[in-house]
């Protein structure tokens, strides 16, 4: 009886692998490159950290529009989802962009695209880290 | 902090960063990555400048 309880309480290896993969994907989303760094994929980890970091830094420096949760329409909501894709760097962008967005100039509009691209790219990288942890990609 | 990048500078930086990310994402061997990044960057610039010139007649 005791043995059966112990066996039932231990999750099967596949479930553990899946849980680990999900945790790595979330880690990769929160800190760009962390999902790959925890799997010792140092080149990819550094590349994603730097690319997402530079995109956020330059995008915020160009005073791009960083969307909030209270956006009025579907585009603002989609923009918020894209911006949130940068994980912790979303708050870094908020910290850098003290003057608020200014899309009256072309570079402000470009900044908005830089920020959104950084988010979408980081989501792609986090998904890659998740798939790599499941053994589907290397 | 304020960056005032021109259209060309913004496009170059964007194309370079996205190409690097795609290269690292989709290729494993270093030489394959370099090839992919170079091709991707070239195509980004070709299409960007091409579309820019295609819009030129309607810009005034």
N, CA and C atoms of all chains as a GROMACS GRO file, in nm:
protein
  594
    1UNK      N    1   0.083  -0.120   0.000
    1UNK     CA    2   0.000   0.000   0.000
    1UNK      C    3   0.087   0.125   0.000
    2UNK      N    4   0.187   0.122   0.090
    2UNK     CA    5   0.277   0.238   0.097
    2UNK      C    6   0.354   0.255  -0.034
    3UNK      N    7   0.402   0.141  -0.090
    3UNK     CA    8   0.478   0.148  -0.215
    3UNK      C    9   0.393   0.204  -0.329
    4UNK      N   10   0.268   0.157  -0.335
    4UNK     CA   11   0.179   0.204  -0.441
    4UNK      C   12   0.156   0.355  -0.430
    5UNK      N   13   0.139   0.404  -0.307
    5UNK     CA   14   0.118   0.547  -0.286
    5UNK      C   15   0.239   0.626  -0.332
    6UNK      N   16   0.358   0.572  -0.302
    6UNK     CA   17   0.479   0.642  -0.341
    6UNK      C   18   0.496   0.645  -0.493
    7UNK      N   19   0.462   0.534  -0.557
    7UNK     CA   20   0.475   0.528  -0.703
    7UNK      C   21   0.376   0.625  -0.768
    8UNK      N   22   0.253   0.626  -0.712
    8UNK     CA   23   0.152   0.714  -0.770
    8UNK      C   24   0.188   0.862  -0.750
    9UNK      N   25   0.257   0.894  -0.641
    9UNK     CA   26   0.289   1.034  -0.612
    9UNK      C   27   0.403   1.086  -0.700
   10UNK      N   28   0.486   0.995  -0.754
   10UNK     CA   29   0.597   1.038  -0.837
   10UNK      C   30   0.548   1.061  -0.980
   11UNK      N   31   0.560   1.183  -1.033
   11UNK     CA   32   0.511   1.206  -1.169
   11UNK      C   33   0.595   1.131  -1.271
   12UNK      N   34   0.536   1.087  -1.380
   12UNK     CA   35   0.611   1.015  -1.483
   12UNK      C   36   0.716   1.108  -1.545
   13UNK      N   37   0.823   1.050  -1.603
   13UNK     CA   38   0.931   1.134  -1.658
   13UNK      C   39   0.883   1.234  -1.763
   14UNK      N   40   0.785   1.193  -1.846
   14UNK     CA   41   0.736   1.283  -1.950
   14UNK      C   42   0.672   1.408  -1.891
   15UNK      N   43   0.595   1.386  -1.782
   15UNK     CA   44   0.529   1.501  -1.718
   15UNK      C   45   0.632   1.594  -1.656
   16UNK      N   46   0.738   1.537  -1.598
   16UNK     CA   47   0.844   1.620  -1.539
   16UNK      C   48   0.917   1.699  -1.647
   17UNK      N   49   0.940   1.632  -1.760
   17UNK     CA   50   1.009   1.698  -1.871
   17UNK      C   51   0.924   1.813  -1.925
   18UNK      N   52   0.795   1.788  -1.934
   18UNK     CA   53   0.703   1.892  -1.983
   18UNK      C   54   0.700   2.010  -1.886
   19UNK      N   55   0.696   1.980  -1.756
   19UNK     CA   56   0.693   2.087  -1.655
   19UNK      C   57   0.822   2.169  -1.660
   20UNK      N   58   0.935   2.099  -1.678
   20UNK     CA   59   1.064   2.168  -1.688
   20UNK      C   60   1.068   2.256  -1.813
   21UNK      N   61   1.014   2.203  -1.923
   21UNK     CA   62   1.013   2.280  -2.048
   21UNK      C   63   0.928   2.406  -2.034
   22UNK      N   64   0.813   2.392  -1.967
   22UNK     CA   65   0.727   2.510  -1.945
   22UNK      C   66   0.799   2.612  -1.857
   23UNK      N   67   0.866   2.563  -1.752
   23UNK     CA   68   0.940   2.654  -1.663
   23UNK      C   69   1.052   2.727  -1.739
   24UNK      N   70   1.119   2.655  -1.828
   24UNK     CA   71   1.227   2.718  -1.907
   24UNK      C   72   1.171   2.821  -2.006
   25UNK      N   73   1.054   2.789  -2.062
   25UNK     CA   74   0.990   2.884  -2.154
   25UNK      C   75   0.951   3.012  -2.080
   26UNK      N   76   0.897   2.996  -1.961
   26UNK     CA   77   0.858   3.115  -1.881
   26UNK      C   78   0.982   3.195  -1.840
   27UNK      N   79   1.089   3.123  -1.803
   27UNK     CA   80   1.215   3.190  -1.767
   27UNK      C   81   1.269   3.270  -1.886
   28UNK      N   82   1.260   3.210  -2.004
   28UNK     CA   83   1.306   3.276  -2.125
   28UNK      C   84   1.223   3.399  -2.158
   29UNK      N   85   1.095   3.394  -2.124
   29UNK     CA   86   1.009   3.510  -2.148
   29UNK      C   87   1.042   3.622  -2.047
   30UNK      N   88   1.058   3.584  -1.921
   30UNK     CA   89   1.083   3.686  -1.817
   30UNK      C   90   1.216   3.758  -1.837
   31UNK      N   91   1.321   3.681  -1.862
   31UNK     CA   92   1.453   3.740  -1.888
   31UNK      C   93   1.501   3.686  -2.023
   32UNK      N   94   1.504   3.770  -2.125
   32UNK     CA   95   1.544   3.722  -2.258
   32UNK      C   96   1.676   3.644  -2.256
   33UNK      N   97   1.674   3.524  -2.310
   33UNK     CA   98   1.794   3.440  -2.317
   33UNK      C   99   1.810   3.345  -2.200
   34UNK      N  100   1.736   3.366  -2.092
   34UNK     CA  101   1.754   3.282  -1.973
   34UNK      C  102   1.712   3.136  -1.999
   35UNK      N  103   1.606   3.119  -2.078
   35UNK     CA  104   1.560   2.984  -2.111
   35UNK      C  105   1.667   2.902  -2.183
   36UNK      N  106   1.746   2.969  -2.267
   36UNK     CA  107   1.854   2.900  -2.337
   36UNK      C  108   1.977   2.886  -2.247
   37UNK      N  109   2.003   2.988  -2.165
   37UNK     CA  110   2.120   2.983  -2.076
   37UNK      C  111   2.108   2.866  -1.979
   38UNK      N  112   1.986   2.840  -1.929
   38UNK     CA  113   1.966   2.729  -1.835
   38UNK      C  114   1.983   2.593  -1.903
   39UNK      N  115   1.980   2.593  -2.037
   39UNK     CA  116   2.005   2.469  -2.111
   39UNK      C  117   2.146   2.468  -2.171
   40UNK      N  118   2.228   2.561  -2.123
   40UNK     CA  119   2.369   2.574  -2.166
   40UNK      C  120   2.384   2.603  -2.315
   41UNK      N  121   2.285   2.671  -2.372
   41UNK     CA  122   2.297   2.718  -2.511
   41UNK      C  123   2.345   2.863  -2.504
   42UNK      N  124   2.474   2.878  -2.477
   42UNK     CA  125   2.527   3.011  -2.442
   42UNK      C  126   2.518   3.111  -2.557
   43UNK      N  127   2.547   3.066  -2.680
   43UNK     CA  128   2.545   3.156  -2.795
   43UNK      C  129   2.407   3.214  -2.816
   44UNK      N  130   2.307   3.129  -2.816
   44UNK     CA  131   2.170   3.175  -2.836
   44UNK      C  132   2.125   3.264  -2.720
   45UNK      N  133   2.163   3.224  -2.598
   45UNK     CA  134   2.124   3.303  -2.481
   45UNK      C  135   2.177   3.445  -2.491
   46UNK      N  136   2.305   3.457  -2.524
   46UNK     CA  137   2.367   3.589  -2.534
   46UNK      C  138   2.307   3.669  -2.649
   47UNK      N  139   2.286   3.600  -2.762
   47UNK     CA  140   2.231   3.669  -2.880
   47UNK      C  141   2.092   3.725  -2.850
   48UNK      N  142   2.004   3.645  -2.788
   48UNK     CA  143   1.868   3.692  -2.761
   48UNK      C  144   1.867   3.802  -2.656
   49UNK      N  145   1.953   3.787  -2.556
   49UNK     CA  146   1.959   3.889  -2.452
   49UNK      C  147   2.001   4.023  -2.513
   50UNK      N  148   2.105   4.019  -2.596
   50UNK     CA  149   2.157   4.142  -2.655
   50UNK      C  150   2.060   4.202  -2.758
   51UNK      N  151   2.006   4.116  -2.846
   51UNK     CA  152   1.917   4.168  -2.951
   51UNK      C  153   1.791   4.229  -2.890
   52UNK      N  154   1.727   4.156  -2.799
   52UNK     CA  155   1.604   4.209  -2.736
   52UNK      C  156   1.639   4.332  -2.652
   53UNK      N  157   1.752   4.328  -2.581
   53UNK     CA  158   1.794   4.441  -2.499
   53UNK      C  159   1.819   4.566  -2.583
   54UNK      N  160   1.891   4.550  -2.693
   54UNK     CA  161   1.920   4.667  -2.778
   54UNK      C  162   1.792   4.721  -2.841
   55UNK      N  163   1.704   4.630  -2.887
   55UNK     CA  164   1.577   4.676  -2.947
   55UNK      C  165   1.494   4.756  -2.846
   56UNK      N  166   1.488   4.707  -2.723
   56UNK     CA  167   1.411   4.777  -2.619
   56UNK      C  168   1.478   4.911  -2.585
   57UNK      N  169   1.609   4.908  -2.568
   57UNK     CA  170   1.685   5.028  -2.530
   57UNK      C  171   1.670   5.138  -2.636
   58UNK      N  172   1.690   5.099  -2.762
   58UNK     CA  173   1.681   5.197  -2.871
   58UNK      C  174   1.535   5.240  -2.892
   59UNK      N  175   1.443   5.143  -2.886
   59UNK     CA  176   1.300   5.174  -2.905
   59UNK      C  177   1.250   5.273  -2.800
   60UNK      N  178   1.288   5.251  -2.675
   60UNK     CA  179   1.248   5.343  -2.569
   60UNK      C  180   1.321   5.476  -2.584
   61UNK      N  181   1.448   5.471  -2.626
   61UNK     CA  182   1.525   5.592  -2.648
   61UNK      C  183   1.471   5.677  -2.762
   62UNK      N  184   1.405   5.612  -2.857
   62UNK     CA  185   1.343   5.684  -2.969
   62UNK      C  186   1.202   5.731  -2.931
   63UNK      N  187   1.165   5.709  -2.808
   63UNK     CA  188   1.035   5.750  -2.752
   63UNK      C  189   0.919   5.684  -2.825
   64UNK      N  190   0.935   5.552  -2.844
   64UNK     CA  191   0.827   5.474  -2.904
   64UNK      C  192   0.712   5.459  -2.806
   65UNK      N  193   0.596   5.422  -2.859
   65UNK     CA  194   0.477   5.407  -2.776
   65UNK      C  195   0.482   5.274  -2.702
   66UNK      N  196   0.488   5.280  -2.570
   66UNK     CA  197   0.485   5.160  -2.488
   66UNK      C  198   0.342   5.146  -2.436
   67UNK      N  199   0.270   5.046  -2.487
   67UNK     CA  200   0.127   5.036  -2.458
   67UNK      C  201   0.100   4.991  -2.315
   68UNK      N  202  -0.015   5.035  -2.263
   68UNK     CA  203  -0.060   4.994  -2.128
   68UNK      C  204  -0.178   4.900  -2.140
   69UNK      N  205  -0.218   4.846  -2.026
   69UNK     CA  206  -0.331   4.752  -2.027
   69UNK      C  207  -0.463   4.822  -2.055
   70UNK      N  208  -0.468   4.954  -2.037
   70UNK     CA  209  -0.595   5.025  -2.056
   70UNK      C  210  -0.606   5.087  -2.196
   71UNK      N  211  -0.548   5.019  -2.294
   71UNK     CA  212  -0.558   5.068  -2.433
   71UNK      C  213  -0.702   5.064  -2.480
   72UNK      N  214  -0.742   5.163  -2.558
   72UNK     CA  215  -0.882   5.176  -2.594
   72UNK      C  216  -0.932   5.079  -2.700
   73UNK      N  217  -0.847   5.037  -2.791
   73UNK     CA  218  -0.896   4.954  -2.902
   73UNK      C  219  -0.814   4.826  -2.916
   74UNK      N  220  -0.851   4.747  -3.018
   74UNK     CA  221  -0.787   4.616  -3.038
   74UNK      C  222  -0.638   4.632  -3.071
   75UNK      N  223  -0.604   4.736  -3.146
   75UNK     CA  224  -0.464   4.756  -3.183
   75UNK      C  225  -0.379   4.788  -3.060
   76UNK      N  226  -0.434   4.867  -2.970
   76UNK     CA  227  -0.362   4.901  -2.847
   76UNK      C  228  -0.344   4.776  -2.760
   77UNK      N  229  -0.448   4.690  -2.758
   77UNK     CA  230  -0.439   4.566  -2.681
   77UNK      C  231  -0.334   4.473  -2.741
   78UNK      N  232  -0.334   4.463  -2.875
   78UNK     CA  233  -0.232   4.381  -2.942
   78UNK      C  234  -0.092   4.437  -2.917
   79UNK      N  235  -0.081   4.568  -2.921
   79UNK     CA  236   0.048   4.634  -2.892
   79UNK      C  237   0.093   4.606  -2.751
   80UNK      N  238  -0.002   4.603  -2.658
   80UNK     CA  239   0.032   4.574  -2.518
   80UNK      C  240   0.084   4.430  -2.505
   81UNK      N  241   0.017   4.337  -2.573
   81UNK     CA  242   0.062   4.197  -2.570
   81UNK      C  243   0.203   4.186  -2.628
   82UNK      N  244   0.226   4.255  -2.740
   82UNK     CA  245   0.359   4.252  -2.804
   82UNK      C  246   0.464   4.312  -2.710
   83UNK      N  247   0.432   4.424  -2.648
   83UNK     CA  248   0.528   4.489  -2.558
   83UNK      C  249   0.555   4.403  -2.435
   84UNK      N  250   0.450   4.338  -2.385
   84UNK     CA  251   0.467   4.250  -2.268
   84UNK      C  252   0.556   4.130  -2.300
   85UNK      N  253   0.568   4.099  -2.428
   85UNK     CA  254   0.653   3.988  -2.472
   85UNK      C  255   0.798   4.005  -2.431
   86UNK      N  256   0.839   4.127  -2.403
   86UNK     CA  257   0.978   4.150  -2.362
   86UNK      C  258   1.003   4.108  -2.217
   87UNK      N  259   0.897   4.067  -2.146
   87UNK     CA  260   0.912   4.021  -2.008
   87UNK      C  261   0.954   4.135  -1.915
   88UNK      N  262   1.062   4.112  -1.842
   88UNK     CA  263   1.106   4.213  -1.744
   88UNK      C  264   1.156   4.339  -1.812
   89UNK      N  265   1.192   4.328  -1.939
   89UNK     CA  266   1.243   4.446  -2.011
   89UNK      C  267   1.132   4.549  -2.037
   90UNK      N  268   1.006   4.507  -2.020
   90UNK     CA  269   0.894   4.601  -2.034
   90UNK      C  270   0.908   4.713  -1.931
   91UNK      N  271   0.945   4.674  -1.808
   91UNK     CA  272   0.960   4.774  -1.701
   91UNK      C  273   1.089   4.854  -1.720
   92UNK      N  274   1.189   4.790  -1.778
   92UNK     CA  275   1.313   4.862  -1.811
   92UNK      C  276   1.282   4.972  -1.912
   93UNK      N  277   1.200   4.939  -2.013
   93UNK     CA  278   1.162   5.039  -2.113
   93UNK      C  279   1.084   5.152  -2.049
   94UNK      N  280   0.995   5.120  -1.956
   94UNK     CA  281   0.918   5.224  -1.884
   94UNK      C  282   1.012   5.315  -1.806
   95UNK      N  283   1.116   5.253  -1.748
   95UNK     CA  284   1.213   5.329  -1.668
   95UNK      C  285   1.296   5.422  -1.758
   96UNK      N  286   1.332   5.372  -1.876
   96UNK     CA  287   1.414   5.453  -1.968
   96UNK      C  288   1.332   5.568  -2.025
   97UNK      N  289   1.207   5.538  -2.060
   97UNK     CA  290   1.124   5.635  -2.131
   97UNK      C  291   1.055   5.730  -2.032
   98UNK      N  292   1.133   5.813  -1.967
   98UNK     CA  293   1.076   5.899  -1.863
   98UNK      C  294   0.989   6.011  -1.923
   99UNK      N  295   1.023   6.054  -2.044
   99UNK     CA  296   0.947   6.164  -2.106
   99UNK      C  297   0.818   6.119  -2.172
  100UNK      N  298   0.790   5.989  -2.170
  100UNK     CA  299   0.671   5.938  -2.236
  100UNK      C  300   0.691   5.927  -2.386
  101UNK      N  301   0.596   5.861  -2.454
  101UNK     CA  302   0.612   5.842  -2.599
  101UNK      C  303   0.591   5.973  -2.676
  102UNK      N  304   0.656   5.980  -2.792
  102UNK     CA  305   0.636   6.095  -2.881
  102UNK      C  306   0.637   6.043  -3.024
  103UNK      N  307   0.518   6.013  -3.074
  103UNK     CA  308   0.508   5.958  -3.209
  103UNK      C  309   0.474   6.066  -3.312
  104UNK      N  310   0.496   6.192  -3.275
  104UNK     CA  311   0.475   6.300  -3.372
  104UNK      C  312   0.591   6.307  -3.470
  105UNK      N  313   0.702   6.238  -3.438
  105UNK     CA  314   0.816   6.231  -3.528
  105UNK      C  315   0.828   6.087  -3.579
  106UNK      N  316   0.900   6.075  -3.694
  106UNK     CA  317   0.915   5.941  -3.753
  106UNK      C  318   0.989   5.848  -3.658
  107UNK      N  319   1.091   5.900  -3.587
  107UNK     CA  320   1.169   5.809  -3.502
  107UNK      C  321   1.087   5.756  -3.384
  108UNK      N  322   0.987   5.833  -3.339
  108UNK     CA  323   0.898   5.783  -3.234
  108UNK      C  324   0.816   5.665  -3.283
  109UNK      N  325   0.771   5.676  -3.407
  109UNK     CA  326   0.694   5.567  -3.468
  109UNK      C  327   0.783   5.444  -3.487
  110UNK      N  328   0.907   5.466  -3.528
  110UNK     CA  329   1.002   5.354  -3.542
  110UNK      C  330   1.027   5.290  -3.405
  111UNK      N  331   1.036   5.374  -3.303
  111UNK     CA  332   1.057   5.322  -3.168
  111UNK      C  333   0.947   5.227  -3.126
  112UNK      N  334   0.822   5.262  -3.163
  112UNK     CA  335   0.708   5.173  -3.133
  112UNK      C  336   0.728   5.036  -3.197
  113UNK      N  337   0.775   5.038  -3.323
  113UNK     CA  338   0.798   4.910  -3.394
  113UNK      C  339   0.914   4.833  -3.331
  114UNK      N  340   1.016   4.903  -3.289
  114UNK     CA  341   1.131   4.838  -3.225
  114UNK      C  342   1.084   4.765  -3.098
  115UNK      N  343   1.002   4.832  -3.019
  115UNK     CA  344   0.955   4.773  -2.893
  115UNK      C  345   0.868   4.651  -2.919
  116UNK      N  346   0.777   4.664  -3.016
  116UNK     CA  347   0.688   4.552  -3.049
  116UNK      C  348   0.768   4.435  -3.106
  117UNK      N  349   0.866   4.466  -3.193
  117UNK     CA  350   0.948   4.358  -3.252
  117UNK      C  351   1.029   4.288  -3.144
  118UNK      N  352   1.078   4.363  -3.046
  118UNK     CA  353   1.154   4.302  -2.936
  118UNK      C  354   1.067   4.202  -2.861
  119UNK      N  355   0.942   4.240  -2.835
  119UNK     CA  356   0.850   4.153  -2.763
  119UNK      C  357   0.817   4.027  -2.839
  120UNK      N  358   0.785   4.042  -2.967
  120UNK     CA  359   0.749   3.926  -3.048
  120UNK      C  360   0.870   3.833  -3.064
  121UNK      N  361   0.987   3.893  -3.082
  121UNK     CA  362   1.109   3.814  -3.096
  121UNK      C  363   1.139   3.735  -2.968
  122UNK      N  364   1.116   3.800  -2.855
  122UNK     CA  365   1.142   3.731  -2.728
  122UNK      C  366   1.043   3.617  -2.706
  123UNK      N  367   0.919   3.637  -2.749
  123UNK     CA  368   0.821   3.528  -2.738
  123UNK      C  369   0.863   3.410  -2.825
  124UNK      N  370   0.916   3.441  -2.944
  124UNK     CA  371   0.965   3.337  -3.035
  124UNK      C  372   1.083   3.263  -2.970
  125UNK      N  373   1.172   3.337  -2.908
  125UNK     CA  374   1.289   3.277  -2.842
  125UNK      C  375   1.245   3.190  -2.724
  126UNK      N  376   1.147   3.238  -2.648
  126UNK     CA  377   1.096   3.160  -2.533
  126UNK      C  378   1.031   3.030  -2.582
  127UNK      N  379   0.959   3.039  -2.692
  127UNK     CA  380   0.896   2.920  -2.751
  127UNK      C  381   1.004   2.822  -2.798
  128UNK      N  382   1.111   2.875  -2.853
  128UNK     CA  383   1.223   2.791  -2.898
  128UNK      C  384   1.287   2.720  -2.778
  129UNK      N  385   1.304   2.794  -2.669
  129UNK     CA  386   1.363   2.734  -2.547
  129UNK      C  387   1.273   2.621  -2.495
  130UNK      N  388   1.141   2.645  -2.500
  130UNK     CA  389   1.044   2.542  -2.457
  130UNK      C  390   1.054   2.418  -2.545
  131UNK      N  391   1.058   2.439  -2.676
  131UNK     CA  392   1.067   2.325  -2.769
  131UNK      C  393   1.200   2.251  -2.754
  132UNK      N  394   1.307   2.327  -2.733
  132UNK     CA  395   1.439   2.264  -2.715
  132UNK      C  396   1.441   2.179  -2.589
  133UNK      N  397   1.376   2.227  -2.483
  133UNK     CA  398   1.370   2.151  -2.358
  133UNK      C  399   1.288   2.023  -2.374
  134UNK      N  400   1.193   2.026  -2.464
  134UNK     CA  401   1.112   1.905  -2.490
  134UNK      C  402   1.186   1.809  -2.583
  135UNK      N  403   1.298   1.856  -2.639
  135UNK     CA  404   1.377   1.770  -2.728
  135UNK      C  405   1.333   1.776  -2.872
  136UNK      N  406   1.252   1.874  -2.905
  136UNK     CA  407   1.204   1.884  -3.043
  136UNK      C  408   1.297   1.963  -3.132
  137UNK      N  409   1.371   2.056  -3.072
  137UNK     CA  410   1.463   2.139  -3.152
  137UNK      C  411   1.596   2.142  -3.080
  138UNK      N  412   1.701   2.168  -3.156
  138UNK     CA  413   1.833   2.180  -3.093
  138UNK      C  414   1.897   2.310  -3.133
  139UNK      N  415   1.711   6.037  -2.219
  139UNK     CA  416   1.784   5.980  -2.332
  139UNK      C  417   1.698   5.986  -2.458
  140UNK      N  418   1.758   6.036  -2.564
  140UNK     CA  419   1.683   6.051  -2.689
  140UNK      C  420   1.769   6.008  -2.807
  141UNK      N  421   1.718   5.912  -2.883
  141UNK     CA  422   1.786   5.872  -3.006
  141UNK      C  423   1.711   5.931  -3.124
  142UNK      N  424   1.782   6.003  -3.208
  142UNK     CA  425   1.720   6.059  -3.328
  142UNK      C  426   1.782   5.990  -3.449
  143UNK      N  427   1.734   5.872  -3.479
  143UNK     CA  428   1.787   5.798  -3.592
  143UNK      C  429   1.714   5.838  -3.719
  144UNK      N  430   1.788   5.842  -3.829
  144UNK     CA  431   1.724   5.869  -3.959
  144UNK      C  432   1.652   5.743  -4.005
  145UNK      N  433   1.576   5.756  -4.115
  145UNK     CA  434   1.505   5.640  -4.170
  145UNK      C  435   1.602   5.527  -4.203
  146UNK      N  436   1.712   5.563  -4.268
  146UNK     CA  437   1.809   5.462  -4.312
  146UNK      C  438   1.879   5.397  -4.192
  147UNK      N  439   1.918   5.478  -4.095
  147UNK     CA  440   1.985   5.424  -3.976
  147UNK      C  441   1.892   5.330  -3.900
  148UNK      N  442   1.766   5.369  -3.885
  148UNK     CA  443   1.670   5.284  -3.813
  148UNK      C  444   1.650   5.152  -3.889
  149UNK      N  445   1.640   5.160  -4.022
  149UNK     CA  446   1.620   5.039  -4.101
  149UNK      C  447   1.742   4.947  -4.092
  150UNK      N  448   1.862   5.007  -4.101
  150UNK     CA  449   1.985   4.928  -4.093
  150UNK      C  450   1.995   4.856  -3.959
  151UNK      N  451   1.971   4.928  -3.851
  151UNK     CA  452   1.981   4.870  -3.717
  151UNK      C  453   1.877   4.760  -3.697
  152UNK      N  454   1.753   4.788  -3.739
  152UNK     CA  455   1.645   4.690  -3.726
  152UNK      C  456   1.677   4.564  -3.806
  153UNK      N  457   1.720   4.583  -3.931
  153UNK     CA  458   1.750   4.469  -4.018
  153UNK      C  459   1.865   4.386  -3.960
  154UNK      N  460   1.967   4.452  -3.910
  154UNK     CA  461   2.081   4.380  -3.853
  154UNK      C  462   2.041   4.298  -3.730
  155UNK      N  463   1.967   4.360  -3.639
  155UNK     CA  464   1.930   4.291  -3.515
  155UNK      C  465   1.836   4.173  -3.542
  156UNK      N  466   1.738   4.194  -3.628
  156UNK     CA  467   1.643   4.086  -3.657
  156UNK      C  468   1.714   3.972  -3.732
  157UNK      N  469   1.806   4.008  -3.822
  157UNK     CA  470   1.881   3.905  -3.895
  157UNK      C  471   1.965   3.820  -3.800
  158UNK      N  472   2.030   3.887  -3.705
  158UNK     CA  473   2.111   3.813  -3.605
  158UNK      C  474   2.022   3.717  -3.526
  159UNK      N  475   1.909   3.768  -3.480
  159UNK     CA  476   1.819   3.683  -3.400
  159UNK      C  477   1.770   3.564  -3.482
  160UNK      N  478   1.729   3.588  -3.605
  160UNK     CA  479   1.680   3.478  -3.689
  160UNK      C  480   1.792   3.378  -3.719
  161UNK      N  481   1.913   3.429  -3.741
  161UNK     CA  482   2.027   3.341  -3.767
  161UNK      C  483   2.055   3.248  -3.651
  162UNK      N  484   2.052   3.302  -3.530
  162UNK     CA  485   2.078   3.221  -3.411
  162UNK      C  486   1.962   3.126  -3.381
  163UNK      N  487   1.842   3.170  -3.420
  163UNK     CA  488   1.724   3.089  -3.392
  163UNK      C  489   1.714   2.968  -3.485
  164UNK      N  490   1.751   2.988  -3.611
  164UNK     CA  491   1.722   2.883  -3.708
  164UNK      C  492   1.843   2.801  -3.752
  165UNK      N  493   1.964   2.844  -3.719
  165UNK     CA  494   2.082   2.768  -3.760
  165UNK      C  495   2.167   2.734  -3.638
  166UNK      N  496   2.238   2.621  -3.648
  166UNK     CA  497   2.315   2.573  -3.534
  166UNK      C  498   2.465   2.596  -3.549
  167UNK      N  499   2.517   2.566  -3.669
  167UNK     CA  500   2.662   2.579  -3.690
  167UNK      C  501   2.698   2.726  -3.716
  168UNK      N  502   2.811   2.771  -3.661
  168UNK     CA  503   2.848   2.913  -3.674
  168UNK      C  504   2.854   2.962  -3.819
  169UNK      N  505   2.914   2.881  -3.909
  169UNK     CA  506   2.924   2.930  -4.048
  169UNK      C  507   2.787   2.938  -4.115
  170UNK      N  508   2.697   2.846  -4.079
  170UNK     CA  509   2.560   2.853  -4.132
  170UNK      C  510   2.489   2.979  -4.081
  171UNK      N  511   2.516   3.010  -3.954
  171UNK     CA  512   2.454   3.130  -3.897
  171UNK      C  513   2.502   3.256  -3.968
  172UNK      N  514   2.632   3.263  -3.992
  172UNK     CA  515   2.688   3.382  -4.060
  172UNK      C  516   2.627   3.397  -4.199
  173UNK      N  517   2.618   3.284  -4.271
  173UNK     CA  518   2.559   3.287  -4.405
  173UNK      C  519   2.414   3.334  -4.399
  174UNK      N  520   2.339   3.278  -4.306
  174UNK     CA  521   2.197   3.312  -4.292
  174UNK      C  522   2.180   3.460  -4.258
  175UNK      N  523   2.263   3.508  -4.163
  175UNK     CA  524   2.254   3.649  -4.120
  175UNK      C  525   2.285   3.741  -4.238
  176UNK      N  526   2.390   3.706  -4.314
  176UNK     CA  527   2.430   3.790  -4.428
  176UNK      C  528   2.319   3.795  -4.533
  177UNK      N  529   2.262   3.678  -4.566
  177UNK     CA  530   2.154   3.672  -4.666
  177UNK      C  531   2.031   3.747  -4.618
  178UNK      N  532   1.995   3.724  -4.493
  178UNK     CA  533   1.875   3.788  -4.438
  178UNK      C  534   1.892   3.940  -4.437
  179UNK      N  535   2.010   3.987  -4.397
  179UNK     CA  536   2.037   4.131  -4.394
  179UNK      C  537   2.030   4.190  -4.534
  180UNK      N  538   2.091   4.120  -4.628
  180UNK     CA  539   2.090   4.167  -4.768
  180UNK      C  540   1.948   4.178  -4.821
  181UNK      N  541   1.866   4.075  -4.794
  181UNK     CA  542   1.728   4.077  -4.844
  181UNK      C  543   1.645   4.185  -4.775
  182UNK      N  544   1.667   4.203  -4.643
  182UNK     CA  545   1.598   4.311  -4.571
  182UNK      C  546   1.626   4.445  -4.639
  183UNK      N  547   1.755   4.470  -4.666
  183UNK     CA  548   1.796   4.599  -4.723
  183UNK      C  549   1.744   4.614  -4.866
  184UNK      N  550   1.754   4.506  -4.945
  184UNK     CA  551   1.706   4.511  -5.083
  184UNK      C  552   1.556   4.544  -5.087
  185UNK      N  553   1.479   4.472  -5.006
  185UNK     CA  554   1.334   4.494  -5.006
  185UNK      C  555   1.299   4.631  -4.948
  186UNK      N  556   1.368   4.669  -4.842
  186UNK     CA  557   1.342   4.800  -4.780
  186UNK      C  558   1.369   4.914  -4.875
  187UNK      N  559   1.486   4.912  -4.936
  187UNK     CA  560   1.522   5.020  -5.028
  187UNK      C  561   1.436   5.013  -5.155
  188UNK      N  562   1.408   4.889  -5.200
  188UNK     CA  563   1.322   4.871  -5.318
  188UNK      C  564   1.183   4.927  -5.297
  189UNK      N  565   1.123   4.896  -5.182
  189UNK     CA  566   0.987   4.946  -5.153
  189UNK      C  567   0.992   5.099  -5.138
  190UNK      N  568   1.102   5.148  -5.077
  190UNK     CA  569   1.118   5.293  -5.064
  190UNK      C  570   1.118   5.363  -5.200
  191UNK      N  571   1.194   5.306  -5.294
  191UNK     CA  572   1.198   5.364  -5.429
  191UNK      C  573   1.065   5.346  -5.501
  192UNK      N  574   0.997   5.235  -5.477
  192UNK     CA  575   0.867   5.213  -5.542
  192UNK      C  576   0.764   5.317  -5.497
  193UNK      N  577   0.780   5.368  -5.374
  193UNK     CA  578   0.686   5.469  -5.323
  193UNK      C  579   0.723   5.610  -5.367
  194UNK      N  580   0.842   5.625  -5.420
  194UNK     CA  581   0.894   5.760  -5.452
  194UNK      C  582   0.802   5.841  -5.544
  195UNK      N  583   0.747   5.780  -5.653
  195UNK     CA  584   0.661   5.858  -5.744
  195UNK      C  585   0.536   5.915  -5.675
  196UNK      N  586   0.492   5.851  -5.566
  196UNK     CA  587   0.368   5.896  -5.499
  196UNK      C  588   0.396   5.988  -5.379
  197UNK      N  589   0.522   6.023  -5.360
  197UNK     CA  590   0.558   6.096  -5.240
  197UNK      C  591   0.538   6.247  -5.252
  198UNK      N  592   0.503   6.294  -5.370
  198UNK     CA  593   0.483   6.439  -5.385
  198UNK      C  594   0.360   6.469  -5.470
   0.00000   0.00000   0.00000
